[in-house]
Amino acid sequence: MADDLALAPLMRTDPVSTSNGPVRGYREDGLQVFKGLRYGAPPTGLERFKPPRPPEPWTAPADAVAYGAPAIQSGLGPGERGSSVGDPPAPGEPDCSEDCLFLNVWTPGLDPARRPVMVWLHGGGFANGSGGAAMYDGGALARRGEVVTVTVNHRLNVFGYLHLAEAFGPDYAQSGVAGMLDIVQALEWVRDNIEAFGGDPDNVTIFGESGGGWKVSLLLAMPSARGLFHKAAIQSGPGLTAKPPEAAAKTTRALLEALGVTTPEALAAVPTAVLSKASVAVPGEIMRLYTPVRDGVAIPRDPFEPDAAALNADVPVLIGTNKDETTLFLLGHPRFGHFTDEDVAKLARDAAGEKAEALLAALREAYPDYSPTHLGAACQTAAGMWIGSVRLAERKAALGAAPAYMYMLTWETPVAKGRLRSPHAVEIPLVFDNVEKARNFVGRGDEPQKVADQMSEAWLAFARTGDPGWPAYEPTHRTTKMFDLESRIEDDPLREVRAVLN
């Protein structure tokens, strides 16, 4: 039966006119779906590292029935793709390519209904990932909430964030933010075209997880993105800062020396795989080698350090984390599940430095049933994504304009014999209402759907009105929605932990 459905002819949509040319998607389960919509010209050859350009216009209806190519993944060549439980590729997703400026749209109708629009920015840091990952399928959310969902591919790693301004001059002044400028161009496409797909260009929510949350954070401080979105949700990815240009230039010098190139033409001629593999051989932490640069123009200042940029003070922000973020990253540790007290002490020191002992004491009080392994993960979660999210919410609230809303997912997935508890990325299929696409991550039974019903409805409410359904975060109460089978509202959760870290 599944094979028969796979071979069934697609029911095509009517052509839709866009600013680049007409497109035709397909109908599926009450939706009209458009995949692989090109929003930018191929950023290849001498256009590698430069700001995106519009594509060459076309006149005949272009097929939009399959995902476009994902960006080149960090350290890999064309066609190579890693995978993780939090970011598995969708079936049929094409090979990776430098020609990757594509987006996807799911809409309930090609009519003038002007539905809320939700634009998803994928995770994977700034190194990996794709808007076509299986859990990011926007169909369920569009269907459930009568919204238009959009997912985006853009340049990553060395191709999106190699800071060449010092090496090659003003023509490359924005190379260190090229991937973010791709996202801005995608949002401009949404502004110019989404009404033809049944969406409201004046009610656009950007949301993202992990690296996608950091991308959302940065967009809140980018003048070129001003007015292109009206609400912002940051899931397990508070981005308080951008990369200093001095640090980015140091990485660039090391890479150019390793490649033996001294001119833009020579760098443009380096084969994709050679450049990608060389980029991860220079000194530095791979996930942070190539990230958006605070260039003074596209990103004029850090978005939330030492305070919140006032540029988008009027944009409501929804932000939060999962209770046990870092279990996903520690799962591969040879002693995961059997950490010693020494292991935990080291994780605490790595996360919190001189505050390590006080942090451990506060977390033991907060989680008395936690094993040493889960205490170690809790240290890294609290001192990383959680306290970063608290600081972002505090600084956003201090602007006194639009509200910030805080959440925490405390529901624990049963997979991996329950050892992950509430890990990084587990909220994604719950927010997207994609439980059936992620059973390997959320487990069997009815529980995941009960949590998904609550989280997806909250995100949809936020997209419609800017209010997810609980009181805003402010210094007096620090109200936080705790998502679980029986969700609740709690004031200042982990108060003692916050006191240690702030």
N, C-alpha and C positions, 0 to 999 in steps of 0.2 A: 504493500500500500504506500509506504513512504517513497519507494522508488517511483511509483506511478505519479505521486504528487510532484516529485522533483522534475519529472519529465513533462508535466502538464504545461501547455503554453501559458505564458503570462497574459493576464488581462491588462491591456495597456491603457494608460490615461490619455486624455486629450493632450495635445501639445500645450505647453505653458511658455509664454514669452518671458524672457529674462533680459537683463541688461547686456548679457553676452551673446544671447541667441536662444532660440526655442529648444525646449527639452521635453522628453516624454518618459514618464516613469511607469509604474504598474500598480494595480489594485490588489490589496491583500487584507482580508478580514475586516472590511469596513473602512480601511485607510487607503490613502494614495501615497505611495512611497517613491522617493527619488534618491537613488544612490549614485555616488561618483560624480556629483555635480562639480565641474571645474570652476573654481573661483579665481585662479591665478595662472599666469603663464608658467611654463616649466622653469624653475630657478636653477638652470644648468649653464655650463660653459662660463662665459664671462659674467653671467647673471648670478652665478653661485656667490653666496654671501651678501648679495645686494637686496634692497627692499623689494617686495613683490611687485609685479606688474600685472595689469589686467590681461586676461587671455586674448588671443586673436578672436574676434567675433566670428560667429558662424550663422548660416541662414537656414540650413535644413535641420529639422528636429534631431537633436542629439539623444542617443539612448542614455537613460539614467536608471539602469536596472541592476547594476553591480557595483560593489564598493570600488573606489579608486585606490591606487597604491598607497600603502603607508609610507611614512618617512623612513629613511635609512636608520637602522637601530645602532646604538652606540657600539663601536668596535666591530661591526659586522658589515658585510658587503651586500650588494643587490641580491634579493631573493632569500637572504638569510633572516631568520626571525626567531628570537627566543620567545619564551612563554612563561607565564606564572599563573597560579591559581586566581590571582586578582586581575589578570589581563589576558585571558586566552583569546587567540584570534577567532573571528567568526568563520564559519564554514564558507569556503570559496573566496576568502579574502586574497587579493592578488599579492604578488611578490613586492617587497619593499623597493623603493626607487627614490632618486632625488626629485623626480617629477611627481610630487605628492600633494599638490594644493587642491584638495577635493573636500567636499562636504556632503552630508546626507540629510534628507528631510523626510519626516513622517507627518502627515496631516490628515485630519478627519474629512477635509473637503476643500476643493478648489473653488471657493465661494467668497463673498465679501463679509464673512462672519467676524473677521479681525480677532482671532483667538490669541490668548497669551502665547508667547514664544519662549522656549527653554533651550538655550544653547549650551551644550556640554563640552567641556575641555578635559581631555583625557589625562590620566595619570601616567606614571612611569618616570617621575622627575622631569627633567628637560632632556633626558637621554633616550628614552624608549617609549613605546606605546603607540596607540592608533585609535582613531575615532570609530573604527570598525570592529573593535573587540566585541565578543559575544554578549557580554553583560550590558553593553551600551546600546543595544537595540532599542530604539525609541518608540517602538510600536505600542507596547503595553501602556506606557505613560500617556502617549497621545490619545489612545483609545479611552483610557480611564478618566482622564481629566479634560478632554475636549480642548487640548492644547496642540501646538505645533512644536515638535522636537527636532533639534538639529545637532549633529555631531560633526567634528572638524578634524582633519589632518593638517599638520603644518610641519615646518622644518624643525629638526631636533639636533641635539648634541653639537658636534663641530660644524655641521652644515647650517645650524640656526643661530649659533652664539659664539663664533670665533671672532674675537675683537681685533680687527685689522686696522683700526684708525691710525695708530702710531706707525705701523709698518708700511701702509700703502696710501695714507692720506685721505682727503675729504671724500673721494668717491666711495670709500669704505667706512665712512664715519658711523653708519648704522648697522654694520655687519654683526656687532655684538648683541643686537636686538632683533635680528631678521625674523626669527621664529615668532616673536611677539607681534611684529608688524604683519606677519601672515595672518595671525588671529584678528588683528584690527581690520585687515582687508576682508576676511570672512564675515566679520560683523557689519562692515559696509555693504557686503553682498546681501546680508539679511535685511538691513535698512532699505535697500533699493528694490528688493525682490520679494520679500516674504509675504507681502499683501496678496500677491498673485497666487500664493500657496495657502491662502486662508488665514494668515497670521496678522498680528498687529505690530507694526514696526515701532509703535510708541509704547509697547509693553513687552520688553525683552528682558529675560532673566538669564544671566550667565551663571553656570554652576560647574564645579569641578572637584575632583578628589586627589589628594596627595600633590603631585606636581601640578595637576590641574587646579587645585586650590591655590597654589602659589601663583599660577598664571592669572587666576581671578584677582588675587591680591594686587599683583602688579598692574593689571588693567585699571584698577581703581586710582592709580597714580599716573596714568598715561594720558596726556592731553589729547593725543590723536584718537583715543577711544571715548572721549567725553561725548555723551549724548547717544552713544550706540547701544547702551544697555541701561536698565532702570532699576534692577535689583541684582544682588550678587550673593551666591551661596558658596561657602568655602568648607569643604569636607576633608578633615584630617590633613590639611595642607596650609597652615598659616604662613604666608610669605611676608615677613616683616621687612626684609631688605632685598636689594639687588646686589649684584657682584661689583665690587669696586673696580674701576677701570685699570688701576695699577696692577692688581692681581690678575686680571684678564690679559693684560698686555704681556705679563711674565709667561703665562701659559702659551700665548701666541708665539713669542720668541723661541721658546723651547721646541714647539712643533715645526716652525719654519726651518729652524736649524737642523732638526732631525730629517726633514724632507729634502733639505738642500736647495730650497727655492728662495728667490729674492725678489720676484716680480709677480704682479697679479696674473699675468698671462701664464707664467710657469705654474702657479698654484691652481689656476683653472684647468690646466692640462693634466693634473695628477688624477689618475683613475680613481673612481669612487671608492673601491674596496681598499686601495692603497692608503688613501687619505683617512678613511674611517679607522683602519687598523692602527695606523701611525698615531692617530689622535689620542688613543687610550694608552699609548706607551710612554707618554710624557709624565713627569712626576705630578702626583695629585690624586685625590679621591675621585674615582671615575664618575660618580653621579654628580659631582660638583665642579668638574673641570670646565664644562661649557654650560654656563647658565646666563640668563639675561643680565646685561651690564648697565649699571647706572651711568649712562652716557651723557647726562646733562641736558638732553633734548627729548628723545623719545621717552626716556625714564629720567626725569629731571631730579628726582630725589627718592630716597627709600620710602616705600609706601606706608609703613607703620613704625618707623624708627627715626627719631625718638618718640614721635607722636604720629597720629594719623594724618596723611595728606588731606588737605581740605578740598581738593579738586572735585571729588564726588561725595561731599558731605551729605547731600540730599538723597543718596542711594541707600536703601535699607540693606543690611547684611545679615545673613544667616550663617552661623559658624559653629563647628563642634568637632568632636572626636569620638572614637570608639574606646571602650574602657581598657582594652589590652592591645593597643596598636602593635607593639613591637614583637609580640609572639610570632607573627608571620615572618619576621626577619631572623629571629633566633631559632626557628624550627630546625634549620639545617645544622645548628651547632651540635657537635658530637655528644655533648652531655646534656642536651635539652631534655628536661624531665628529671635530670639527676644533678642539677647544679649544686655545688657546695657553697658554704657560707663565704669562702674566699672568692668564688665566681661572682656571687651577688655583690660583695664589697667592691670588686673591680668594676662591675657594670655601674654601680652607684657612683663610684669616683669618676668614671669616664663621662657619666651623664651630668653630674652635679658638682664635681670638684670638692671644695672644702665644705660644701653643704651636704655631702653624701650621708654622713651618719644621721643627721637630723632628718633628711629625706626618708631614709630607711625606717626610722622610728615612726614617722608620720604615716608611712604606707603600711607598716605592720599594724598600726592602730586602725587604719581604714579598711584593710583586707586581712582580718585575723586568720582566715582559712587558707591563705595563699602559701603555696610551697615556695622554697627558695627560688625555683625556676621562675615562677610567676611574680615573685617579688622583684627579681632582677629585671624582668620585662616591664614591670610597673614603674621602676625607677627611670628607665629610658623613655617610656611613654609620657610620664608626668613631666620630666625635665625637658622634653622635646615638643611633640605636637600639642600636648595638653596645655602646658603653661604658655606656649606661643599663641594658642587660640584664646586663652584668657586675656593675655596682653593685647591682642588685636581687638577683642571685644571691648576691653576697657578703653582703649584709645579711640575706637570708633564712637563709643558712647560719649566720650568726653567732648566730641565736636558739638554735641547738643542739637544736632539737626535730625537726620533720619535715625531710626532705631537699629540696634544690634540685637539679635536673638541667639541664645546659646542652647546647644543640645549635647547630650552624651548618649551613645548607644551602649546599653549594659547587657542586652540579650546576648547569650553565649551560644555559638554554633556547636552542634554535637560532633562535627567531623573531626578527624584525627583524635578520636577517643576523648573529645572535649578538651584537649590540651591547648588549643588555640584560644579558648574562651571567646572574647569579643575582639577579633584581630583587625588589623589594617585592611581596608577595602571590603569588609564583609557587608557594610551598609549599602554598597553600590547596587546589588540586585534588589535590595529592599526598597531603596529610593526609586529605582526604575520599574518596580513591580515585575521583576524578571526572575522570580523564584524558580520557575521551571527550567530556566536556562542556566541555573547555577546550583543545582542540587549537590554537585560535588563539593561546594563551598558552604552551603547553608544547611545541608542535611535533608532528610526525608521528613514526612509527617506534616501536620498542619501548623506547627509553631512558626516557621519562617513566614508563611503568608499572613499570619496575624500581625507580625511586626511590620511586614511590607505594607499592609493595608494602612497602618498608622503613619509610617514614614512617607510613603508616596503621597498620601492625602495632605500631609503637612507641607511638603515641597510644592504641591500643586496650589495650595492655598496661598503660599508665599508668592508664587508666580502670578497669581491672579491679583492679589491685593497688597503684597508687601508685608503681610502679617501671617505667620504660620499657625497661629492659634494659641499662643501662650504669652505671658508678659515679657516685655523687653528686658534686656540685661542692663543693669545699672549698679553703681557701686554700693548702694545701700542693701540691696537684696541679692544681687547676682543670680537672678532667677534662671534656672536651667531645666529644660525638658529632658527627662530620663526615659529613653525609649526601651521598652521591654514588652513582654507579653501583656503585662499590666503596667502601662506607662504612668508616670507621675511627674509632678513638678516639684523641684527641690531648690531651696535657696542655698547658694554658696556650697555646693558639693565639694568634698575634699578641701575643706576650709584650712585645716592644719597644713596640708601639703602646699597649698597656695601660699600660706604665710612663710613657709620655709623658702620657697623658690622666688617669691616676689621681692 
